[in-house]
């Protein structure tokens, strides 16, 4: 099946890898990004080089208007969304909870929780067959931090990803009658730019060897799992959250 896919946070890292993997299957991909226009343009180019069609769409997932617009723009360009990857997320600098200020926590939850729920809600309004959609699949990107807690590092980030796991479990039951499967992935230590945004650019190299598999993962490895969950090969899988963590 050829999908119209929307990937939030699609300019870099896991989101970019998912977009390119979809392009390699001939899918059309709406690539949402928050601010890095050059990175988004590079992702579009790589999607098209892989054989798909791409469209960069600027927007903040924490803004309801921006979320609605990104669905509208994707649909106008390629048709109704049938594959949704709820990937956008941020992290703050390493800290204990006692030392976190309110502004930091609010922004983490605005993007990682409210933003993810807004994106999922828009998908839930448009994709199910009982609401006039074509059905399809949603994949929510969580983190192994949701079950490890990330003590002394990113307790707020871990909590925000715990909310994503709950979203996956509940929304899968709500949308199954309308022909939409909802699953999640929990990446572990992956070689992406998110570590630098949290002030630890070498984190993947330093912590990767501590995983039972002995190394950090790559965005492409996470993307393989996401694409499988979106595909008909996973037609009887819904409500699942799969660890892609090298055993962590």
Backbone as JSON, one array per atom type, in Angstrom:
{
  "sequence": "XXXXXXXXXXXXXXXXXXXXXXXXXXXXXXXXXXXXXXXXXXXXXXXXXXXXXXXXXXXXXXXXXXXXXXXXXXXXXXXXXXXXXXXXXXXXXXXXXXXXXXXXXXXXXXXXXXXXXXXXXXXXXXXXXXXXXXXXXXXXXXXXXXXXXXXXXXXXXXXXXXXXXXXXXXXXXXXXXXXXXXXXXXXXXXXXXXXXXXXXXXXXXXXXXXXXXXXXXXXXXXXXXXXXXXXXXXXXXXXXXXXXXXXX",
  "N": [[0.84, -1.19, 0.0], [0.53, 2.21, -0.86], [1.33, 5.01, 0.97], [0.16, 8.17, 2.26], [2.08, 10.0, 4.27], [2.57, 11.67, 7.35], [5.08, 13.16, 9.19], [5.97, 14.29, 12.27], [8.42, 16.56, 13.58], [10.3, 16.0, 11.59], [12.66, 16.82, 10.35], [15.23, 16.08, 11.14], [17.3, 13.46, 12.6], [15.55, 10.7, 14.03], [13.03, 11.21, 12.9], [13.7, 12.19, 10.34], [14.94, 9.88, 9.28], [12.77, 8.11, 9.21], [11.13, 9.43, 7.37], [12.7, 9.28, 5.03], [12.85, 6.51, 4.72], [10.16, 5.97, 4.22], [9.94, 7.35, 1.8], [11.53, 5.71, 0.2], [9.83, 3.66, -0.3], [8.11, 4.72, -2.02], [6.26, 6.42, -0.93], [4.33, 9.39, -0.17], [5.33, 12.22, 1.64], [4.7, 14.36, 4.27], [6.66, 16.63, 5.93], [7.09, 17.75, 8.92], [8.55, 20.51, 10.65], [10.17, 22.44, 13.22], [11.87, 24.73, 13.19], [14.3, 24.61, 11.76], [14.88, 25.25, 8.74], [16.66, 24.64, 6.66], [17.53, 22.04, 7.28], [15.11, 20.69, 7.04], [14.6, 21.05, 4.3], [16.71, 19.55, 3.28], [15.91, 17.01, 4.11], [13.57, 16.69, 2.59], [14.73, 16.63, 0.03], [16.18, 14.26, 0.22], [14.17, 12.38, 0.63], [12.87, 12.55, -1.85], [14.95, 11.79, -3.55], [15.1, 9.16, -2.81], [12.87, 8.13, -3.95], [10.3, 8.94, -3.29], [7.76, 11.45, -2.6], [8.07, 14.69, -1.22], [7.29, 17.19, 1.26], [8.0, 20.07, 2.99], [6.9, 21.33, 6.08], [6.44, 23.92, 8.13], [5.95, 24.26, 11.64], [4.76, 24.39, 15.02], [4.23, 21.81, 17.19], [2.99, 22.19, 19.6], [1.13, 24.11, 19.15], [-2.2, 24.4, 18.44], [-3.36, 25.45, 16.08], [-1.21, 25.26, 14.29], [-0.86, 22.5, 14.15], [-3.27, 21.64, 12.97], [-2.96, 22.93, 10.53], [-0.73, 21.6, 9.45], [-1.7, 19.07, 8.85], [-3.67, 19.82, 7.0], [-2.09, 20.94, 4.93], [-0.54, 18.75, 4.13], [-2.55, 17.03, 3.22], [-3.65, 18.57, 1.15], [-1.56, 18.57, -0.67], [-0.95, 15.83, -1.15], [-3.1, 14.15, -0.63], [-5.38, 12.45, 1.69], [-4.07, 11.8, 4.96], [-2.66, 8.72, 5.75], [-0.77, 7.46, 7.19], [0.72, 8.19, 10.15], [3.28, 9.65, 11.97], [4.11, 10.32, 15.08], [6.31, 12.11, 16.26], [7.77, 14.4, 17.1], [9.75, 15.95, 19.6], [11.35, 17.21, 22.58], [14.21, 17.82, 24.74], [15.61, 18.77, 27.89], [18.56, 20.29, 29.45], [20.76, 18.11, 31.33], [19.68, 17.34, 34.58], [18.65, 17.27, 38.05], [15.36, 16.7, 39.38], [14.82, 18.44, 41.48], [16.25, 20.7, 40.84], [15.13, 21.74, 38.57], [13.51, 24.33, 36.73], [10.27, 25.92, 36.49], [9.61, 26.9, 33.94], [11.15, 25.36, 32.18], [10.06, 22.76, 32.6], [7.41, 23.19, 31.82], [7.69, 23.78, 29.06], [8.76, 21.36, 28.1], [6.59, 19.61, 28.61], [4.6, 20.9, 27.15], [5.4, 20.54, 24.46], [6.09, 17.75, 24.25], [3.99, 16.33, 25.41], [1.34, 17.72, 25.37], [1.6, 18.59, 22.7], [1.99, 16.12, 21.33], [-0.43, 14.86, 21.93], [-2.22, 16.62, 20.67], [-1.5, 16.26, 17.97], [-2.07, 13.51, 17.7], [-4.81, 13.63, 18.23], [-5.76, 15.1, 16.03], [-5.17, 13.31, 14.0], [-6.92, 11.3, 14.82], [-9.33, 12.49, 14.3], [-9.43, 12.62, 11.56], [-8.51, 10.29, 10.22], [-9.91, 7.75, 10.73], [-12.18, 5.36, 9.26], [-14.83, 5.53, 9.98], [-15.15, 8.17, 10.32], [-14.97, 9.29, 7.9], [-12.45, 9.0, 6.82], [-9.59, 7.22, 5.41], [-8.63, 5.19, 6.93], [-5.74, 3.51, 8.34], [-2.56, 3.91, 9.95], [-0.98, 4.81, 13.03], [2.02, 5.79, 14.55], [3.48, 6.34, 17.6], [6.23, 8.0, 18.96], [8.03, 7.12, 21.65], [10.13, 6.6, 24.45], [12.75, 4.67, 25.99], [13.26, 5.85, 28.34], [10.83, 6.28, 29.54], [10.23, 4.01, 31.01], [12.53, 3.63, 32.47], [12.96, 5.97, 33.88], [14.97, 7.93, 33.97], [16.62, 9.07, 36.14], [18.23, 11.82, 37.75], [18.85, 12.95, 35.38], [16.84, 13.46, 33.13], [14.14, 13.69, 34.23], [11.73, 14.95, 33.75], [11.43, 14.71, 30.97], [11.33, 11.91, 30.8], [8.91, 11.44, 32.13], [7.17, 12.72, 30.37], [7.31, 11.02, 28.2], [6.24, 8.74, 29.3], [3.58, 9.47, 29.28], [3.1, 9.3, 26.57], [3.18, 6.54, 26.15], [0.83, 5.81, 27.49], [-1.03, 7.16, 25.9], [-0.78, 5.71, 23.5], [-1.72, 3.15, 24.27], [-4.43, 3.65, 24.99], [-5.56, 5.06, 22.78], [-5.33, 3.24, 20.72], [-7.37, 1.42, 21.26], [-9.59, 3.07, 21.01], [-9.56, 3.75, 18.27], [-9.48, 1.45, 16.74], [-11.98, 0.32, 15.75], [-12.46, 2.01, 13.61], [-10.62, 1.36, 11.7], [-7.99, 2.12, 12.13], [-4.79, 1.54, 13.21], [-2.82, 1.82, 16.17], [0.3, 2.23, 17.42], [3.44, 2.14, 19.29], [6.92, 3.13, 19.59], [9.82, 2.64, 21.55], [12.67, 4.15, 21.57], [16.12, 3.59, 22.51], [19.38, 4.57, 23.46], [20.22, 6.53, 20.91], [21.91, 7.6, 17.99], [21.53, 10.68, 17.57], [20.78, 14.22, 17.09], [19.52, 15.12, 19.36], [20.81, 14.75, 21.75], [22.83, 16.66, 21.81], [21.23, 18.93, 21.92], [20.4, 18.76, 24.5], [22.68, 19.4, 25.82], [24.67, 17.46, 25.87], [26.54, 16.43, 23.68], [28.12, 14.17, 23.16], [26.85, 12.02, 24.24], [25.61, 9.67, 23.16], [27.81, 8.22, 22.15], [29.22, 7.81, 24.5], [27.44, 6.43, 26.24], [26.37, 4.41, 24.72], [27.92, 1.94, 24.54], [27.21, 0.77, 26.96], [24.8, -0.47, 26.68], [23.21, -3.68, 26.47], [23.57, -4.76, 23.9], [25.84, -3.52, 23.11], [26.37, -1.07, 21.85], [25.37, 2.21, 20.62], [22.24, 2.89, 18.98], [21.07, 3.48, 15.59], [19.34, 6.1, 13.78], [18.17, 5.02, 11.47], [17.73, 2.36, 12.17], [15.7, 2.54, 14.07], [13.77, 3.63, 12.42], [13.21, 1.49, 10.7], [11.64, -0.17, 12.31], [9.47, 1.53, 12.84], [8.4, 1.87, 10.23], [7.68, -0.76, 9.67], [5.61, -1.1, 11.55], [3.76, 0.67, 10.49], [3.09, -0.58, 8.18], [1.33, -3.06, 6.16], [2.3, -5.47, 6.93], [2.2, -5.51, 9.64], [-0.45, -5.89, 10.29], [-2.11, -7.0, 12.26], [-1.33, -5.88, 14.59], [-1.79, -3.77, 17.18], [-1.91, -1.22, 19.69], [0.49, -1.83, 20.84], [3.75, -1.23, 22.24], [6.94, -1.05, 21.21], [10.2, -1.82, 22.21], [13.15, -0.37, 21.01], [16.01, -0.64, 21.61], [18.44, -1.87, 22.04], [18.48, -3.67, 24.12], [18.33, -2.31, 26.56]],
  "CA": [[0.0, 0.0, 0.0], [1.24, 3.47, -0.9], [0.77, 5.87, 2.0], [0.48, 9.57, 2.52], [2.59, 9.98, 5.64], [2.97, 12.91, 8.01], [6.05, 12.92, 10.25], [6.31, 15.49, 13.03], [9.85, 16.53, 13.9], [10.86, 15.18, 10.52], [13.81, 17.41, 9.68], [16.49, 15.46, 11.54], [17.24, 12.31, 13.5], [14.63, 9.59, 13.77], [12.0, 11.66, 11.98], [14.27, 12.19, 8.98], [15.15, 8.5, 8.84], [11.46, 7.56, 8.88], [10.68, 10.06, 6.13], [13.47, 8.71, 3.92], [12.42, 5.12, 4.56], [8.88, 6.02, 3.53], [10.2, 7.72, 0.42], [12.08, 4.57, -0.53], [8.7, 2.81, -0.65], [7.26, 5.47, -2.93], [5.24, 7.15, -0.19], [4.37, 10.85, -0.13], [5.66, 12.51, 3.03], [4.7, 15.69, 4.86], [7.77, 16.66, 6.88], [6.95, 18.89, 9.83], [9.75, 20.95, 11.36], [9.89, 23.58, 14.09], [12.59, 25.95, 12.87], [15.48, 24.42, 10.93], [14.39, 25.14, 7.37], [17.66, 23.99, 5.82], [17.48, 20.6, 7.55], [13.86, 20.17, 6.46], [14.79, 20.99, 2.86], [17.58, 18.4, 3.02], [15.1, 15.8, 4.26], [12.73, 16.61, 1.39], [15.58, 16.21, -1.09], [16.55, 12.85, 0.39], [12.95, 11.6, 0.38], [12.64, 12.52, -3.29], [16.02, 10.98, -4.13], [14.79, 7.76, -2.5], [11.76, 7.68, -4.79], [9.01, 9.43, -2.83], [7.49, 12.88, -2.73], [8.21, 15.31, 0.09], [6.84, 18.56, 1.47], [8.39, 20.61, 4.3], [5.81, 22.11, 6.67], [6.87, 24.51, 9.39], [4.9, 24.35, 12.64], [5.02, 23.97, 16.41], [3.19, 20.85, 17.55], [2.27, 22.68, 20.78], [0.12, 25.05, 18.67], [-3.32, 23.72, 17.8], [-3.51, 25.94, 14.72], [-0.13, 24.71, 13.47], [-1.12, 21.08, 13.94], [-4.33, 21.54, 11.97], [-2.4, 23.37, 9.25], [0.18, 20.61, 8.86], [-2.56, 18.05, 8.23], [-4.3, 20.43, 5.83], [-1.1, 21.1, 3.87], [-0.19, 17.42, 3.64], [-3.68, 16.52, 2.46], [-3.78, 19.34, -0.09], [-0.48, 18.19, -1.59], [-0.81, 14.41, -1.43], [-4.27, 13.36, -0.28], [-5.56, 12.22, 3.12], [-3.01, 11.1, 5.69], [-2.96, 7.33, 6.14], [0.32, 7.02, 8.07], [1.08, 9.33, 11.0], [4.37, 9.37, 12.9], [4.02, 11.34, 16.12], [7.71, 11.99, 16.64], [8.41, 15.62, 17.61], [10.0, 15.96, 21.03], [12.53, 17.96, 23.02], [14.76, 17.46, 26.04], [16.37, 19.85, 28.5], [19.87, 19.89, 29.97], [20.81, 17.15, 32.43], [19.34, 17.99, 35.84], [17.74, 16.6, 38.97], [14.06, 17.36, 39.45], [14.89, 19.53, 42.46], [16.9, 21.86, 40.24], [14.44, 22.17, 37.35], [12.58, 25.43, 36.92], [8.93, 25.69, 35.94], [9.58, 27.19, 32.51], [11.68, 24.19, 31.49], [9.1, 21.66, 32.64], [6.24, 23.52, 31.01], [7.99, 23.64, 27.64], [8.87, 19.92, 27.82], [5.26, 19.02, 28.56], [3.85, 21.51, 26.05], [5.77, 19.91, 23.2], [6.13, 16.29, 24.26], [2.7, 15.75, 25.81], [0.23, 18.41, 24.71], [1.83, 18.53, 21.26], [1.74, 14.76, 20.84], [-1.87, 14.6, 22.01], [-2.88, 17.39, 19.61], [-1.24, 15.57, 16.71], [-2.87, 12.28, 17.7], [-6.23, 13.99, 18.14], [-6.08, 15.47, 14.65], [-5.23, 12.05, 13.28], [-8.14, 10.59, 15.22], [-10.48, 13.17, 13.68], [-9.39, 12.56, 10.1], [-8.1, 9.03, 9.6], [-10.8, 6.59, 10.82], [-13.18, 5.21, 8.21], [-16.14, 5.96, 10.47], [-15.18, 9.64, 10.28], [-14.76, 9.69, 6.52], [-11.07, 8.83, 6.4], [-9.21, 6.0, 4.7], [-7.98, 4.27, 7.84], [-4.28, 3.6, 8.31], [-1.81, 3.57, 11.16], [-0.27, 5.85, 13.77], [3.11, 5.35, 15.43], [3.93, 7.35, 18.56], [7.62, 7.77, 19.36], [8.23, 7.26, 23.08], [11.53, 6.44, 24.82], [12.94, 3.76, 27.12], [13.24, 6.67, 29.56], [9.51, 6.17, 30.15], [10.21, 2.94, 32.02], [13.74, 3.72, 33.29], [12.81, 7.12, 34.74], [16.04, 8.91, 33.74], [16.93, 9.81, 37.36], [19.4, 12.66, 37.71], [19.1, 13.39, 34.01], [15.7, 14.07, 32.43], [12.94, 13.13, 34.83], [10.57, 15.53, 33.07], [11.36, 14.06, 29.66], [10.86, 10.54, 31.02], [7.48, 11.5, 32.43], [6.42, 13.06, 29.15], [7.24, 9.83, 27.35], [5.27, 7.85, 29.92], [2.28, 9.89, 28.77], [2.97, 8.78, 25.21], [2.81, 5.12, 26.25], [-0.6, 5.75, 27.82], [-1.74, 7.57, 24.7], [-0.79, 4.59, 22.57], [-2.59, 2.07, 24.77], [-5.84, 4.02, 24.96], [-6.03, 5.45, 21.45], [-5.46, 2.03, 19.91], [-8.71, 0.86, 21.5], [-10.59, 3.99, 20.46], [-9.56, 3.89, 16.81], [-9.52, 0.16, 16.04], [-13.2, 0.11, 14.95], [-12.4, 2.84, 12.42], [-9.59, 0.92, 10.77], [-6.69, 2.77, 12.38], [-3.96, 0.91, 14.22], [-1.98, 2.77, 16.9], [1.4, 1.56, 18.12], [4.52, 3.01, 19.7], [8.28, 2.61, 19.7], [10.64, 3.24, 22.61], [14.1, 4.1, 21.28], [17.09, 3.73, 23.58], [20.41, 5.54, 23.11], [20.29, 6.59, 19.46], [22.85, 8.63, 17.52], [20.81, 11.82, 16.99], [21.15, 15.55, 17.59], [18.79, 15.48, 20.58], [21.76, 14.77, 22.87], [23.47, 17.98, 21.8], [20.26, 19.93, 22.37], [20.36, 18.65, 25.95], [23.98, 19.77, 26.36], [25.58, 16.33, 25.93], [26.69, 15.96, 22.3], [28.81, 12.88, 23.08], [26.13, 11.07, 25.1], [25.41, 8.38, 22.49], [29.09, 7.51, 22.09], [29.65, 7.45, 25.85], [26.53, 5.49, 26.89], [26.01, 3.31, 23.83], [28.53, 0.66, 24.9], [26.61, 0.18, 28.17], [23.64, -1.28, 26.29], [23.59, -5.08, 26.31], [24.02, -5.07, 22.54], [27.2, -3.02, 23.04], [26.55, 0.15, 21.07], [24.19, 3.02, 20.38], [21.5, 2.58, 17.77], [21.03, 4.5, 14.55], [17.98, 6.48, 13.4], [17.64, 4.1, 10.46], [17.25, 1.14, 12.84], [14.39, 2.86, 14.63], [12.86, 3.82, 11.29], [12.77, 0.18, 10.2], [10.54, -0.63, 13.16], [8.32, 2.41, 12.6], [7.82, 1.55, 8.92], [7.0, -2.05, 9.8], [4.34, -0.9, 12.26], [2.84, 1.37, 9.6], [2.83, -1.39, 6.99], [0.37, -4.16, 6.26], [2.95, -6.61, 7.59], [1.8, -5.44, 11.06], [-1.9, -5.67, 10.21], [-2.81, -7.45, 13.48], [-0.62, -5.3, 15.73], [-2.24, -2.45, 17.64], [-1.8, -1.07, 21.13], [1.8, -2.31, 21.29], [4.88, -0.31, 22.24], [8.11, -1.92, 21.01], [11.51, -1.27, 22.56], [14.23, -0.44, 20.03], [16.91, -0.08, 22.63], [19.65, -2.67, 22.24], [18.38, -4.43, 25.36], [18.26, -1.48, 27.77]],
  "C": [[0.88, 1.25, 0.0], [0.58, 4.46, 0.04], [1.04, 7.34, 1.73], [0.85, 9.64, 3.99], [2.9, 11.4, 6.1], [3.88, 12.55, 9.17], [6.29, 14.23, 10.98], [7.76, 15.39, 13.5], [10.63, 15.76, 12.86], [12.12, 15.7, 9.87], [15.12, 16.7, 9.97], [16.22, 14.17, 12.31], [16.3, 11.22, 13.07], [13.56, 10.0, 12.77], [12.48, 11.68, 10.55], [14.42, 10.78, 8.45], [13.83, 7.84, 8.46], [10.96, 8.13, 7.55], [11.4, 9.46, 4.92], [13.05, 7.27, 3.66], [11.07, 5.05, 3.87], [9.04, 6.39, 2.07], [10.72, 6.56, -0.41], [11.0, 3.57, -0.95], [7.74, 3.5, -1.61], [6.16, 6.26, -2.25], [5.42, 8.66, -0.37], [4.45, 11.27, 1.33], [5.57, 14.0, 3.34], [5.7, 15.71, 5.99], [7.64, 17.92, 7.73], [8.28, 19.2, 10.49], [9.42, 22.21, 12.15], [10.6, 24.84, 13.65], [13.75, 25.81, 11.92], [15.06, 24.16, 9.48], [15.37, 24.4, 6.46], [17.65, 22.47, 6.02], [16.23, 19.98, 6.95], [13.99, 20.04, 4.94], [15.69, 19.82, 2.47], [16.8, 17.09, 3.14], [14.2, 15.61, 3.05], [13.55, 16.08, 0.21], [15.92, 14.73, -0.99], [15.35, 11.93, 0.22], [12.72, 11.45, -1.12], [13.71, 11.71, -4.01], [15.77, 9.49, -3.91], [13.62, 7.22, -3.31], [10.39, 8.14, -4.37], [8.8, 10.89, -3.18], [7.53, 13.48, -1.33], [7.74, 16.74, 0.11], [7.24, 18.99, 2.86], [7.29, 21.52, 4.81], [6.27, 22.62, 8.02], [5.69, 24.57, 10.37], [5.34, 23.82, 13.98], [3.9, 23.04, 16.82], [2.42, 21.29, 18.79], [1.21, 23.72, 20.42], [-0.98, 24.3, 17.95], [-3.48, 24.14, 16.34], [-2.44, 25.37, 13.8], [-0.36, 23.24, 13.18], [-2.19, 20.88, 12.87], [-3.79, 21.89, 10.59], [-1.51, 22.31, 8.63], [-0.58, 19.44, 8.24], [-3.19, 18.59, 6.95], [-3.32, 20.5, 4.66], [-0.69, 19.75, 3.27], [-1.31, 16.87, 2.76], [-3.84, 17.25, 1.14], [-2.75, 18.91, -1.13], [-0.57, 16.75, -2.05], [-2.06, 13.57, -1.22], [-4.31, 13.07, 1.21], [-4.43, 11.42, 3.74], [-3.48, 9.7, 6.06], [-1.87, 6.74, 7.03], [0.82, 8.25, 8.83], [2.17, 8.91, 11.97], [4.5, 10.55, 13.84], [5.36, 11.38, 16.84], [8.31, 13.21, 17.33], [8.56, 15.57, 19.13], [11.27, 16.72, 21.35], [12.98, 17.46, 24.38], [15.52, 18.67, 26.58], [17.73, 19.38, 28.96], [19.74, 18.92, 31.14], [20.59, 17.87, 33.76], [18.59, 17.03, 36.74], [16.42, 17.36, 38.96], [14.11, 18.56, 40.38], [15.45, 20.82, 41.86], [16.23, 22.35, 38.96], [13.52, 23.35, 37.64], [11.27, 25.15, 36.17], [8.91, 25.88, 34.43], [10.08, 26.0, 31.69], [10.65, 23.07, 31.44], [7.88, 21.95, 31.78], [6.5, 23.35, 29.53], [8.12, 22.17, 27.26], [7.48, 19.31, 27.68], [4.4, 19.61, 27.45], [4.13, 20.81, 24.73], [5.55, 18.41, 23.24], [4.82, 15.63, 24.63], [1.55, 16.43, 25.09], [0.38, 18.35, 23.2], [1.51, 17.16, 20.69], [0.25, 14.43, 20.88], [-2.64, 15.38, 20.95], [-2.7, 16.72, 18.25], [-2.08, 14.3, 16.62], [-4.35, 12.58, 17.57], [-6.62, 14.35, 16.71], [-6.11, 14.23, 13.75], [-6.5, 11.29, 13.56], [-9.39, 11.22, 14.61], [-10.56, 12.91, 12.19], [-9.2, 11.17, 9.51], [-9.12, 7.9, 9.66], [-11.85, 6.56, 9.7], [-14.56, 5.65, 8.68], [-16.23, 7.47, 10.64], [-14.88, 10.16, 8.88], [-13.35, 9.55, 6.01], [-10.85, 7.5, 5.7], [-8.66, 4.93, 5.62], [-6.47, 4.45, 7.77], [-3.65, 3.25, 9.63], [-1.11, 4.79, 11.72], [0.84, 5.18, 14.57], [3.55, 6.53, 16.29], [5.35, 7.02, 19.01], [7.79, 8.13, 20.83], [9.73, 7.21, 23.37], [11.63, 5.4, 25.93], [13.02, 4.54, 28.43], [11.9, 6.57, 30.27], [9.46, 5.08, 31.21], [11.46, 2.94, 32.89], [13.71, 4.92, 34.23], [13.82, 8.24, 34.54], [16.39, 9.72, 34.98], [18.23, 10.6, 37.23], [19.72, 13.2, 36.34], [17.91, 14.18, 33.47], [14.38, 13.52, 32.97], [11.67, 13.68, 34.16], [10.37, 14.92, 31.69], [10.82, 12.64, 29.8], [9.37, 10.52, 31.29], [6.65, 11.83, 31.2], [6.3, 11.86, 28.23], [6.36, 8.74, 27.97], [3.86, 8.18, 29.46], [2.04, 9.38, 27.36], [2.59, 7.3, 25.22], [1.33, 4.96, 26.6], [-1.46, 6.14, 26.63], [-1.86, 6.41, 23.71], [-1.77, 3.51, 23.0], [-4.06, 2.41, 24.64], [-6.35, 4.33, 23.57], [-6.17, 4.25, 20.53], [-6.85, 1.42, 20.05], [-9.8, 1.76, 20.92], [-10.69, 3.91, 18.94], [-9.64, 2.57, 16.05], [-10.81, -0.04, 15.23], [-13.22, 0.92, 13.66], [-11.26, 2.51, 11.49], [-8.26, 1.61, 10.93], [-5.98, 2.02, 13.5], [-3.05, 1.95, 14.86], [-0.94, 1.98, 17.69], [2.47, 2.58, 18.5], [5.86, 2.33, 19.59], [8.97, 3.36, 20.83], [12.11, 3.13, 22.2], [14.93, 4.18, 22.56], [18.08, 4.83, 23.24], [20.62, 5.47, 21.59], [21.17, 7.76, 19.05], [22.07, 9.74, 16.8], [21.26, 13.11, 17.65], [20.47, 15.91, 18.91], [19.74, 15.54, 21.78], [22.47, 16.11, 22.96], [22.51, 19.05, 22.28], [20.09, 19.9, 23.88], [21.71, 18.93, 26.6], [24.98, 18.64, 26.45], [25.79, 15.74, 24.54], [27.35, 14.59, 22.17], [28.08, 11.76, 23.83], [25.96, 9.7, 24.44], [26.69, 7.57, 22.46], [29.51, 7.02, 23.47], [28.78, 6.35, 26.46], [26.17, 4.3, 26.02], [26.63, 1.98, 24.21], [27.95, 0.0, 26.15], [25.35, -0.62, 27.86], [24.06, -2.73, 26.13], [24.1, -5.44, 24.92], [25.39, -4.45, 22.25], [27.43, -1.75, 22.26], [25.26, 0.96, 21.08], [23.51, 2.57, 19.1], [21.57, 3.72, 16.78], [19.58, 4.88, 14.28], [17.36, 5.52, 12.39], [17.11, 2.82, 11.09], [15.9, 1.37, 13.5], [13.36, 2.99, 13.51], [12.35, 2.5, 10.73], [11.59, -0.34, 11.0], [9.29, 0.21, 12.94], [7.63, 2.04, 11.29], [7.1, 0.2, 8.97], [5.64, -1.88, 10.48], [3.31, -0.17, 11.41], [2.36, 0.49, 8.46], [1.78, -2.48, 7.24], [0.99, -5.41, 6.88], [2.62, -6.66, 9.07], [0.3, -5.29, 11.2], [-2.67, -6.1, 11.45], [-2.15, -6.92, 14.74], [-1.19, -3.92, 16.01], [-2.21, -2.39, 19.16], [-0.46, -1.5, 21.71], [2.81, -1.16, 21.3], [6.15, -1.17, 22.25], [9.39, -1.19, 21.39], [12.49, -1.46, 21.4], [15.44, 0.17, 20.74], [18.17, -0.88, 22.85], [19.66, -3.43, 23.55], [18.29, -3.63, 26.62], [16.89, -1.62, 28.42]]
}
